[in-house]
Amino acid sequence: MKHFNEKYPENHNIKYERNRGCIIRENYKWKYTNIDYLSNDLLNKNSNELRSYCNKEKDKIENEIRNLELIDFIYSRLSYLDLSMDKNIFKNIKIEIKNIIKSTLFN
C-alpha cells in the first residue's frame, strides 16, 4: 500500500491501465511491466524491508509480544524465501498485490 498512500505522493510510481496493463515509473519515465513480475518484486522488496525493520526493532517487538513462538512465526512470514516455499500463502499474497494494483485503475 505504500505506493498508493495519499499521504506519500512521492511513492505513487505504479499505475494500472485496463487495456494495457501495469505501468511503473523509473528514472522519471513511465514504462510498462508484467504485473506478475512486479507483484513478485514488490513482495520480495517489501518482505525484506519489513524484516529489516523488525530486526532493528527486535527488542521492542519482543518486549511487547512476549510469545517466542508467535515472534518466530512473524519473522518467518516476513521472509520472501519462506513465503515462496508455502505456495498457498505466496499465491494468495500475490493475488492480493495484483488486486491492489488493479484497483488503482489509471485512465
C-alpha distances in whole Angstrom, upper triangle without the diagonal:
4,5,5,6,10,11,10,12,13,10,10,12,11,13,14,18,20,23,22,18,16,16,15,16,18,21,21,21,19,20,20,18,19,15,17,17,14,12,15,14,10,11,14,13,10,13,15,13,13,17,18,17,18,21,22,21,23,26,24,22,25,27,25,25,28,28,28,28,24,23,24,22,19,20,21,18,16,18,17,21,21,19,20,23,23,22,21,18,17,18,16,13,13,14,11,9,11,11,8,9,12,11,11,14,16,20
4,5,5,9,9,8,9,10,7,8,10,10,13,16,19,21,24,23,20,16,16,14,14,16,19,18,20,18,19,20,19,19,17,18,18,14,13,16,14,10,12,14,12,10,13,14,12,12,16,16,15,17,20,20,20,22,25,23,22,25,27,25,25,29,29,29,29,25,24,25,24,20,20,22,19,16,18,18,22,22,20,21,25,24,24,24,21,19,20,19,15,16,17,14,12,14,15,11,11,15,14,13,16,17,21
4,6,9,10,8,8,8,5,5,6,7,9,12,16,18,21,19,17,13,12,10,11,13,16,15,16,15,16,16,16,17,14,17,16,12,12,15,13,10,13,15,13,11,15,16,14,15,19,19,18,21,23,23,23,26,29,27,25,29,31,29,29,32,32,32,32,29,27,28,26,23,23,24,21,19,20,19,23,24,21,22,26,26,25,25,22,20,21,19,16,16,17,14,11,13,13,10,9,13,12,10,13,14,17
4,6,9,8,8,10,7,6,8,8,9,12,15,17,21,19,17,14,14,12,13,16,19,17,18,16,18,18,17,18,16,18,19,15,14,17,16,13,15,18,16,14,17,19,17,17,21,22,20,23,26,25,25,28,30,28,27,30,32,29,29,33,33,33,33,30,29,30,28,25,25,26,23,21,23,22,25,26,23,24,28,27,26,26,23,22,22,20,17,17,17,14,12,13,13,9,9,11,10,8,11,12,16
4,5,6,7,9,8,8,11,12,13,15,19,21,24,23,21,18,17,16,16,18,21,19,21,19,21,21,21,22,19,22,22,18,17,20,19,15,17,19,17,15,18,20,17,17,21,21,19,21,25,24,23,26,29,26,25,28,30,27,28,31,32,32,32,29,28,29,28,24,25,26,23,21,24,23,27,27,25,26,30,29,28,27,24,23,24,22,19,19,19,16,14,16,15,12,12,15,13,11,15,15,19
4,5,6,9,9,9,12,13,14,17,19,22,25,24,22,19,18,17,17,20,21,20,21,20,22,23,23,24,22,24,25,21,21,23,22,19,21,23,21,19,22,23,20,20,24,24,22,25,28,27,26,29,31,29,28,31,32,30,30,34,35,36,36,32,31,33,31,28,28,30,27,25,27,27,30,31,28,30,33,32,32,31,28,27,27,25,22,22,22,19,18,19,18,14,15,17,14,12,15,15,18
4,6,9,9,10,14,15,17,20,23,25,28,27,25,22,21,19,18,20,22,20,22,21,24,25,25,27,24,27,26,23,22,25,23,20,22,23,21,18,22,23,19,19,23,23,21,23,26,25,24,27,29,26,26,29,30,28,29,33,34,34,35,31,30,32,31,27,28,30,27,25,27,27,31,31,29,31,34,33,33,32,29,28,29,27,24,24,25,22,20,21,21,17,17,20,18,16,19,19,22
4,5,6,7,11,13,15,18,21,24,27,26,23,20,18,16,15,17,18,17,19,19,21,22,22,24,22,24,24,20,20,22,20,17,19,21,18,16,20,20,17,18,22,21,19,22,25,23,23,26,29,26,26,29,30,28,29,33,34,34,35,31,30,31,30,26,27,28,26,23,25,25,29,30,27,29,32,32,32,31,28,27,28,26,23,23,24,21,18,20,20,16,16,19,18,15,18,18,21
4,5,5,9,11,13,16,19,22,25,23,21,18,16,14,13,15,16,14,16,16,18,20,21,23,21,24,23,19,20,23,20,18,20,22,19,18,22,22,19,21,24,24,22,25,28,26,27,30,32,30,29,33,34,32,33,36,37,37,38,34,33,34,33,29,29,31,28,25,27,26,30,31,29,30,34,33,33,32,30,28,28,27,24,23,24,22,19,20,20,16,15,18,17,14,16,15,18
4,6,8,11,13,17,20,23,25,23,21,18,16,13,11,12,13,12,14,14,17,19,20,22,21,23,22,18,20,22,19,17,20,21,18,17,21,21,18,20,23,22,21,24,26,25,26,29,31,29,29,32,34,32,33,36,37,37,37,34,32,34,33,29,29,30,28,25,26,25,29,30,28,29,33,33,33,33,30,28,29,28,24,24,25,23,19,21,21,18,17,19,19,16,18,17,20
4,6,8,11,15,18,21,24,21,19,16,14,11,10,11,13,12,14,14,16,17,17,19,18,20,19,15,16,18,16,13,16,17,14,13,17,18,15,17,20,20,19,22,24,23,24,27,29,28,27,30,32,30,31,34,35,34,34,31,30,31,29,26,26,27,24,21,23,22,25,27,25,26,29,29,29,29,26,24,25,24,21,20,21,19,16,17,18,15,13,17,16,13,16,16,19
4,6,8,12,15,18,20,18,16,13,11,9,8,11,13,12,13,12,14,15,16,18,16,19,18,14,15,18,16,14,17,19,16,15,19,20,18,19,23,23,22,25,27,26,27,30,33,31,30,33,35,33,33,37,37,37,36,33,32,33,31,28,28,29,26,23,25,23,27,28,26,26,30,30,29,29,26,24,24,24,20,19,20,18,15,16,16,13,11,14,14,10,13,12,15
4,7,10,13,17,19,16,14,11,8,5,5,8,10,9,10,8,10,12,12,15,14,17,15,12,14,16,14,12,16,17,15,15,19,19,18,20,23,23,22,25,27,27,28,30,34,32,31,34,36,35,35,38,38,37,37,34,33,33,32,28,28,28,26,23,24,22,25,27,25,25,29,29,28,28,26,23,24,23,20,18,19,18,15,15,16,14,11,14,14,11,13,12,15
4,7,10,13,15,13,11,7,6,5,7,10,13,12,12,9,10,10,10,12,10,13,13,10,11,14,13,11,14,16,15,15,18,19,18,20,23,23,23,26,28,28,29,31,34,33,31,34,37,35,35,38,37,37,36,33,32,32,30,28,27,28,25,23,23,21,24,26,23,23,27,27,25,25,23,21,21,20,18,16,16,15,12,11,13,10,7,10,11,9,10,10,13
4,7,10,12,11,8,6,5,6,9,12,15,14,13,9,10,9,10,12,10,14,14,11,13,16,15,14,17,19,18,18,21,23,22,23,26,27,27,29,31,32,32,34,38,36,34,37,39,37,37,40,40,40,39,36,35,35,33,30,30,30,27,25,26,24,27,28,25,25,29,28,27,26,25,22,21,21,19,16,16,15,13,11,12,10,7,8,9,6,7,6,9
4,6,9,8,6,4,6,9,12,15,18,17,15,11,11,9,10,11,9,13,14,12,13,16,16,15,17,20,20,20,22,24,24,25,28,29,29,31,33,34,35,36,40,38,36,39,41,39,38,42,41,41,39,36,36,36,33,31,31,31,28,26,27,24,27,29,25,25,28,28,26,25,24,22,20,20,18,16,15,15,12,10,10,10,6,6,8,6,5,6,8
4,6,5,5,6,8,11,14,17,20,19,16,12,12,10,11,12,11,15,16,14,16,19,19,18,21,23,23,23,26,28,28,29,32,33,33,35,37,38,38,40,43,42,40,43,45,43,42,45,44,44,43,40,39,39,37,35,35,34,31,30,30,28,30,32,28,28,31,31,28,28,27,25,23,22,21,18,17,17,15,13,13,13,10,8,10,9,6,5,6
4,6,6,9,11,14,17,21,24,22,20,16,15,12,13,13,12,15,17,16,17,20,21,20,22,25,25,25,28,30,30,30,33,35,35,36,39,40,40,42,45,44,41,44,46,44,43,46,45,45,43,40,40,40,37,35,36,35,32,31,32,29,31,32,29,28,31,30,28,27,26,25,22,22,21,19,17,17,16,13,12,13,11,8,10,10,7,8,8
4,6,10,12,15,18,21,24,23,20,16,15,12,13,13,13,16,18,17,18,21,22,22,24,27,27,27,30,32,32,33,35,37,37,39,41,42,43,44,48,46,44,47,49,47,46,49,48,48,46,43,43,43,40,38,38,37,34,33,34,30,33,34,31,29,33,32,29,29,29,26,24,24,24,21,19,20,19,15,15,17,14,11,14,14,10,10,10
4,7,9,12,15,18,21,20,16,13,11,8,10,10,11,14,15,15,16,19,20,20,22,24,25,25,28,30,30,31,34,35,35,37,39,40,41,43,46,45,43,45,48,46,45,48,47,47,45,42,42,41,39,37,37,36,33,32,32,28,31,32,29,28,31,31,28,28,28,25,23,24,23,20,19,20,18,15,16,17,13,11,14,14,11,10,11
4,7,10,14,16,19,19,16,12,10,7,8,7,7,11,12,11,13,16,16,16,19,21,21,22,24,26,26,28,30,31,32,34,36,37,38,39,42,41,39,42,44,42,41,44,43,43,41,38,38,38,35,33,33,32,29,28,28,25,27,29,26,24,28,27,25,25,24,22,20,20,19,16,15,16,14,11,12,13,10,9,12,11,10,10,11
4,7,10,13,16,16,14,10,8,6,6,6,6,10,10,8,10,13,13,13,16,18,18,18,21,23,23,24,27,28,28,30,32,33,34,36,39,38,36,39,41,39,39,42,41,40,39,36,35,35,33,30,30,30,27,25,25,22,25,27,24,22,26,26,24,24,23,20,19,19,18,14,14,15,12,10,12,12,8,8,11,10,9,10,12
4,7,10,13,12,10,6,5,4,6,9,9,12,12,10,12,15,14,14,17,19,18,19,22,23,22,24,27,27,28,30,32,33,34,36,39,38,36,39,42,40,39,43,42,41,40,37,36,36,34,32,31,31,28,26,26,23,26,28,25,24,28,28,27,27,26,23,22,22,20,17,17,18,14,13,15,14,10,11,13,11,11,9,12
4,6,10,10,8,6,6,6,7,10,10,13,12,9,12,14,12,12,15,17,15,16,19,20,20,22,24,25,25,28,29,30,31,33,36,35,34,37,39,38,37,41,40,39,38,36,34,34,33,30,29,29,26,24,24,22,24,27,24,24,27,28,26,27,25,22,22,22,20,17,18,18,14,14,16,14,11,13,15,12,13,12,15
4,7,6,5,4,6,9,10,13,14,17,15,12,15,17,14,14,18,18,16,17,21,21,20,23,25,25,25,28,30,30,31,33,37,36,34,38,40,38,38,42,41,41,40,37,36,36,34,31,31,31,28,26,26,24,26,29,27,26,30,31,29,30,28,25,25,26,23,20,22,21,17,17,19,17,14,16,18,15,15,13,16
4,5,5,6,8,10,11,14,15,18,15,13,16,17,14,14,18,18,16,17,21,20,19,22,25,24,25,28,29,29,31,33,36,35,34,37,40,39,39,42,41,40,40,38,36,36,34,32,30,31,29,26,26,23,26,29,27,26,30,31,30,31,29,26,26,27,24,22,24,23,19,19,22,20,17,19,21,18,19,17,20
4,6,8,10,13,14,18,19,21,19,16,20,21,17,18,21,21,18,20,23,22,21,25,27,25,26,30,30,30,32,34,37,37,36,39,41,40,41,44,44,43,43,40,38,38,37,34,33,33,31,28,28,26,28,31,30,29,33,34,33,35,33,29,30,31,28,25,27,27,23,23,25,23,20,23,24,21,22,20,22
4,7,10,13,15,19,20,22,20,18,21,22,19,19,23,23,20,22,25,25,23,26,29,27,28,31,32,32,33,36,39,38,37,41,43,41,42,45,45,44,44,42,40,40,39,36,35,35,33,30,30,28,31,34,32,31,35,36,35,36,34,31,31,31,28,26,28,27,23,23,25,23,20,22,23,20,20,18,19
4,6,10,13,16,18,20,19,16,20,21,19,19,23,23,21,22,26,26,25,27,30,29,30,33,34,34,35,38,41,40,39,42,44,43,43,46,46,45,45,43,41,41,39,37,35,36,33,31,31,28,31,34,32,31,34,35,34,35,33,30,30,30,28,25,26,26,23,22,24,22,19,20,22,19,19,16,17
4,7,10,13,14,18,16,14,17,19,17,17,21,22,20,21,25,25,24,27,29,29,30,32,34,34,35,38,41,40,39,42,44,42,42,46,45,44,44,41,40,40,38,35,34,34,32,30,30,27,30,32,30,29,33,33,32,32,31,28,27,28,25,23,23,23,20,19,20,19,15,17,19,16,15,13,14
4,7,10,12,15,14,12,16,17,16,16,20,20,19,21,24,25,24,27,29,29,30,33,34,34,36,38,41,41,39,42,44,43,43,46,45,44,43,41,39,39,37,35,34,33,31,29,29,25,28,30,28,27,30,31,29,30,29,26,25,26,24,21,22,22,19,17,20,19,15,16,19,16,16,14,15
4,7,9,12,11,10,14,16,14,15,19,20,19,21,23,24,24,27,29,29,30,33,34,35,36,38,42,41,39,42,44,43,42,45,44,43,42,40,39,38,36,34,33,32,30,28,28,24,26,29,26,25,28,29,27,28,27,24,23,24,22,19,19,20,17,15,17,17,13,14,17,15,14,13,15
4,6,9,7,7,10,12,11,13,15,16,16,18,21,22,22,24,26,27,28,30,32,33,34,36,39,39,37,39,42,41,40,43,41,40,39,37,36,35,33,31,30,29,27,25,24,21,23,25,23,21,25,26,23,24,24,20,19,21,19,15,16,18,15,13,16,16,12,13,17,15,15,15,17
4,5,5,6,9,10,11,12,14,15,16,18,20,21,22,24,26,27,28,30,31,33,34,35,39,38,36,38,41,40,39,41,40,39,37,35,34,33,31,29,29,27,25,24,23,19,21,23,21,19,22,23,20,21,21,18,16,18,17,13,14,16,13,11,14,15,12,12,16,16,15,16,18
4,5,5,6,9,10,10,12,14,15,16,18,20,21,22,24,25,26,28,30,31,32,33,37,36,34,36,39,37,36,39,37,36,35,32,32,31,29,27,27,25,22,21,21,18,20,22,19,17,21,21,18,19,18,15,14,15,13,10,10,12,9,7,10,11,8,9,13,13,13,15,17
4,5,5,6,9,10,11,12,14,15,16,18,20,21,22,24,26,27,28,30,31,32,36,35,33,35,38,36,35,37,36,34,32,30,30,29,26,25,25,23,20,20,19,15,17,19,16,14,17,17,15,16,16,12,11,13,12,8,9,12,10,8,11,13,11,12,15,16,17,18,21
4,6,5,6,9,10,11,12,14,15,17,18,20,21,23,24,26,27,29,30,31,35,34,32,34,37,36,35,37,36,34,33,31,30,28,26,25,24,22,20,19,18,14,16,18,16,14,17,18,16,18,17,14,13,15,14,10,12,14,11,10,14,15,13,14,18,18,18,19,22
4,5,5,6,8,10,10,12,14,15,16,18,20,21,22,24,25,27,28,29,33,32,30,32,35,34,33,36,34,33,32,30,29,28,26,24,23,22,20,18,17,14,17,19,16,15,19,19,18,19,17,14,14,15,13,10,12,13,9,9,12,12,10,12,15,15,16,17,20
4,5,5,6,8,10,10,12,14,15,16,18,20,21,22,24,25,26,27,31,30,28,30,33,31,30,33,31,30,29,27,26,25,23,21,21,19,17,15,15,12,15,16,13,12,16,16,15,15,14,11,10,11,9,6,8,9,6,6,10,10,9,11,14,14,16,18,21
4,6,5,6,9,10,10,12,14,15,16,18,20,21,22,24,26,26,30,30,27,29,32,31,30,32,30,29,27,26,25,23,21,20,19,17,15,14,13,9,11,14,11,10,13,14,13,14,13,9,10,12,10,7,10,12,9,10,13,14,13,15,18,18,20,21,25
4,5,5,6,8,10,11,12,14,15,16,18,20,21,23,24,25,29,29,26,29,32,31,30,32,31,30,28,26,25,24,22,20,19,18,16,14,13,10,12,15,13,12,16,17,16,18,16,13,14,15,12,10,13,14,11,12,15,15,13,16,18,18,20,21,24
4,5,5,6,8,10,10,12,14,15,16,18,20,21,22,23,27,26,24,27,29,28,27,30,29,28,27,25,23,23,21,19,18,17,15,13,13,10,13,15,13,13,17,17,17,18,15,12,13,14,11,9,12,12,8,10,13,12,11,14,16,16,18,19,23
4,6,5,6,8,10,10,12,14,15,16,18,20,21,21,25,25,22,24,27,26,25,27,26,25,24,21,20,19,18,15,15,14,11,10,10,7,10,12,9,10,13,14,14,14,12,9,11,11,8,7,11,11,8,11,13,13,13,16,17,18,20,22,26
4,6,5,6,9,10,11,12,14,15,16,18,20,20,24,24,22,24,27,26,25,27,26,25,24,22,20,19,18,16,14,13,12,9,8,5,8,11,9,9,13,14,15,16,14,11,13,14,11,11,14,14,12,14,17,16,16,19,21,21,23,25,28
4,6,5,6,9,10,11,12,14,15,17,18,19,23,23,21,24,27,26,25,28,27,25,25,23,21,20,19,17,15,15,14,10,10,8,12,14,13,13,17,18,18,19,17,14,16,17,14,13,16,16,13,15,18,16,16,19,21,20,23,24,27
4,5,5,6,8,10,10,12,14,15,16,17,21,21,19,21,24,23,22,25,24,23,23,20,18,18,17,14,13,14,12,9,10,9,12,14,12,14,17,17,18,19,15,13,16,16,12,12,15,14,11,14,17,15,15,18,19,19,22,23,27
4,5,5,6,8,10,10,12,14,15,16,19,19,17,19,22,21,20,22,22,20,19,17,15,15,14,11,10,10,8,5,6,6,9,10,9,11,14,14,16,17,13,12,15,15,11,12,16,14,13,16,18,17,17,21,22,22,25,26,30
4,5,5,6,9,10,10,12,14,15,18,19,17,19,22,22,21,23,22,21,21,19,16,16,15,13,11,11,11,7,7,7,10,12,12,13,16,17,18,20,17,15,18,18,15,16,19,18,16,19,21,20,20,23,24,24,27,28,32
4,5,5,6,9,10,11,12,14,17,17,16,18,21,20,20,23,23,21,22,20,17,17,17,14,12,14,13,9,10,10,14,15,14,16,19,20,21,22,19,17,20,20,16,17,20,18,16,19,21,19,19,23,24,23,26,27,31
4,5,5,6,9,10,10,11,15,15,13,15,18,17,17,19,19,18,18,16,14,14,14,10,9,11,10,6,9,10,14,14,13,16,18,18,20,21,17,16,19,18,15,17,19,17,16,19,21,19,20,23,23,23,27,28,32
4,5,5,6,9,10,10,14,14,12,14,17,17,16,18,18,16,17,15,12,12,12,9,7,9,9,5,7,9,12,12,12,15,17,17,20,21,17,16,20,20,16,18,21,20,18,22,23,22,23,26,27,27,30,31,35
4,5,5,6,9,10,13,14,13,15,18,18,18,20,20,18,19,18,14,15,16,13,10,12,13,9,10,12,14,15,16,18,20,21,23,24,21,20,23,23,19,21,24,22,21,24,26,24,24,28,28,28,31,32,36
4,5,5,6,8,11,11,10,13,15,15,16,18,19,18,19,17,14,15,16,12,11,14,14,10,12,14,17,17,18,20,22,23,25,25,22,21,24,23,20,22,24,22,21,24,26,23,24,28,28,27,31,32,35
4,5,5,5,9,9,7,10,13,13,13,15,15,14,15,13,10,11,13,9,8,11,12,9,11,14,16,16,16,19,21,21,24,24,20,20,24,23,20,22,25,23,21,25,26,24,26,29,29,29,32,34,38
4,5,5,8,10,9,10,13,14,14,16,16,14,16,15,11,12,14,11,9,12,13,11,12,15,16,16,18,20,21,22,25,26,22,22,25,25,22,24,27,25,24,28,29,27,28,32,32,32,35,36,40
4,6,8,9,10,12,13,15,16,17,18,17,19,18,14,15,17,14,12,16,16,14,15,18,20,20,21,23,25,26,28,29,25,25,28,28,24,26,29,27,26,29,31,28,29,33,33,32,36,37,40
4,6,5,6,9,10,11,12,14,16,15,17,16,12,14,16,13,12,16,16,14,16,19,21,21,21,24,26,26,29,29,25,25,28,27,24,27,29,27,26,29,30,28,29,33,32,32,36,37,41
4,5,5,6,8,10,10,11,13,12,14,13,9,11,14,11,10,14,15,13,15,18,20,19,20,23,24,24,27,28,24,24,28,27,24,27,29,27,27,30,31,29,31,34,34,34,37,39,43
4,5,5,6,9,10,10,13,12,15,14,11,13,16,14,13,17,18,17,19,22,24,22,24,27,28,28,31,31,27,28,31,30,28,30,33,31,30,34,35,32,34,38,37,37,41,42,46
4,6,5,6,9,10,13,13,16,14,12,15,17,14,14,18,18,17,19,23,25,23,24,28,28,28,31,31,27,28,31,30,27,30,32,29,29,33,33,31,33,36,35,35,39,40,44
4,5,5,6,8,10,11,13,11,8,11,13,11,11,15,15,14,17,20,22,20,21,24,25,25,28,27,24,24,28,26,24,27,29,26,26,30,30,28,30,33,33,33,37,38,42
4,5,5,5,8,8,11,10,7,10,12,11,11,15,16,15,18,21,23,21,22,25,26,25,28,28,24,26,29,28,25,28,31,28,28,32,33,31,33,36,36,36,40,42,45
4,6,6,9,10,14,12,10,14,16,14,15,18,19,19,21,25,26,24,25,29,29,28,32,31,28,29,32,31,28,31,33,31,31,35,35,33,35,38,37,38,42,43,47
4,6,9,11,14,12,10,14,15,13,15,18,18,18,21,24,26,24,24,28,29,27,30,29,26,28,30,28,26,30,31,29,29,33,33,30,33,36,35,35,39,41,45
4,6,8,10,8,7,11,12,11,13,16,16,16,19,22,24,22,22,26,26,25,28,26,23,25,28,26,24,28,29,27,28,31,31,29,32,35,34,35,38,41,44
4,6,9,8,8,11,13,13,14,17,18,18,21,24,25,23,24,27,27,26,29,28,25,27,30,29,27,30,32,30,31,34,34,33,36,38,37,38,42,44,48
4,6,5,6,9,10,11,12,14,16,17,19,23,23,20,21,25,24,23,26,25,23,25,28,26,25,29,30,28,29,33,33,32,35,37,37,38,41,44,47
4,5,5,6,9,10,10,12,14,15,17,21,21,18,20,23,22,21,25,25,22,24,27,26,25,28,30,28,29,33,33,32,35,37,37,38,42,44,48
4,5,5,6,9,10,11,12,14,16,19,19,16,17,21,19,18,22,21,19,21,24,23,22,26,28,26,27,31,31,31,33,36,36,37,40,43,46
4,5,5,6,9,10,11,13,15,18,19,15,16,20,19,18,21,20,17,19,22,21,20,23,25,23,25,28,28,28,30,33,32,34,37,40,43
4,5,5,6,9,10,11,13,16,17,15,16,19,19,18,22,21,18,20,23,22,20,23,26,24,24,28,29,27,30,33,32,33,37,39,43
4,5,5,6,9,10,11,15,15,12,14,17,16,16,19,20,17,18,22,21,20,23,25,24,24,28,29,28,30,33,33,34,37,40,43
4,5,5,6,9,10,13,14,10,11,15,14,13,16,16,13,15,18,18,16,20,22,21,21,25,26,25,27,30,30,31,35,37,41
4,5,5,6,9,12,14,11,11,15,15,14,17,17,13,15,18,17,15,18,21,19,19,23,24,23,25,28,28,29,32,34,38
4,5,5,7,10,12,10,11,14,14,14,17,18,15,15,19,18,16,19,22,20,20,24,25,24,26,29,29,30,33,35,39
4,5,5,9,9,6,8,11,11,11,14,15,12,13,16,16,15,17,20,19,19,22,24,23,25,28,29,30,33,35,39
4,5,8,9,7,6,10,11,10,13,13,9,10,14,13,11,14,16,16,16,19,20,20,22,24,25,26,29,32,35
4,6,9,8,8,11,12,12,15,15,12,11,15,15,12,14,17,16,15,19,20,19,21,24,24,25,28,30,34
4,5,5,6,9,10,11,14,15,12,11,15,15,13,14,18,17,16,19,22,21,22,25,26,27,29,31,35
4,5,5,6,9,10,12,13,11,9,12,14,11,12,15,15,14,17,19,19,19,22,24,25,27,29,33
4,5,5,6,9,11,13,12,10,13,15,13,14,17,18,17,19,22,22,23,25,27,28,30,32,35
4,5,5,7,10,12,10,9,13,14,13,14,17,18,18,20,22,22,23,26,27,29,31,33,37
4,5,5,7,9,7,5,9,10,9,11,14,14,14,16,19,19,20,22,24,25,28,30,33
4,5,6,9,8,5,8,11,10,10,13,15,14,16,19,20,20,22,24,26,27,30,33
4,6,9,9,8,10,13,13,13,16,18,18,19,22,23,24,26,27,29,31,33,37
4,6,6,6,9,10,11,12,14,16,17,18,20,21,23,24,26,28,30,33,36
4,6,5,6,8,10,10,12,14,15,16,18,20,21,22,24,26,28,31,34
4,5,5,6,9,10,11,12,14,15,16,18,20,21,22,25,27,30,33
4,5,5,6,9,10,11,12,14,15,17,18,20,21,23,25,28,32
4,6,5,6,9,10,11,12,14,15,17,18,20,22,24,27,30
4,6,5,6,9,10,11,12,14,15,16,18,21,22,25,28
4,5,5,6,9,10,11,12,14,15,16,19,21,24,27
4,5,5,6,9,10,11,12,14,15,17,20,22,26
4,5,5,6,9,10,11,12,14,16,18,20,24
4,5,5,6,9,10,10,12,15,16,19,22
4,5,5,6,9,10,10,13,15,18,22
4,5,5,6,9,10,11,14,16,20
4,5,5,6,9,10,12,14,18
4,5,5,6,9,10,14,17
4,6,5,7,10,13,16
4,5,6,8,10,14
4,5,6,9,12
4,5,9,12
4,6,10
4,7
4
